[in-house]
Amino acid sequence: DTAVSQTPKYLVTQMGNDKSIKCEQNLGHDTMYWYKQDSKKFLKIMFSYNNKELIINETVPNRFSPKSPDKAHLNLHINSLELGDSAVYFCASSPRGGGYNEQFFGPGTRLTVL
Amino acid sequence: AQSVTQLGSHVSVSEGALVLLRCNYSSSVPPYLFWYVQYPNQGLQLLLKYTSAATLVKGINGFEAEFKKSETSFHLTKPSAHMSDAAEYFCAVSNQAGTALIFGKGTTLSVSS
């Protein structure tokens, strides 16, 4: 059983399109996250979310929006895709915030914007 | 603000040699520190974490790290490298609010036979 899963694994699309990446965790965790890994492999938090609070990294463009239909899912919607959005996007989850808990990562979605 | 610095973007060792990957942190509060490994085209897997219990932390696959407050360091070591250890290694610190991990830039470990 995959703990944190993402679909699709690869996503190739044109500039200006709108796309979504889905994330599901079966660990019963309260908190989920989205991270972006750029071409230099640098990882940066985009969002953290539990059923009460969404925390947005202020550097994330508002074209990106997380949507959580339920506690086990946190999808990432991206509007008006740009070349610079090409990256690997990782979903993660943890039991709850607090900083000391391990975050469990999904396998990543490689987004390529042409 | 919390941050981590990984010294050396690329480390090369021979199989059987000691592995030492360096990480220094900056934190205004007692830090929670993590080492993650990323194999090619995969997600991140936790190797070990420091959460203010023992300063010497043992992790998976024979890795360990020692928290040294005086040196603000959390270096990762393994006594004997295996070919399968070749991967990208990330040091991370939890942000002060506990809402995210702040990652270093990563160190690529190469292991030669």
Interface residues (C-beta under 8 A of the other chain):
Chain A: V4 Y33 Y35 K40 K41 F42 L43 K44 I45 S48 I55 N57 F90 A92 G97 G98 G99 Y100 E102 Q103 F104 F105 G106 P107 G108
Chain B: Y32 F34 Y36 Q38 N41 Q42 G43 L44 Q45 L46 K49 T51 E88 F90 S94 N95 Q96 A97 G98 T99 A100 L101 I102 F103 K105 G106
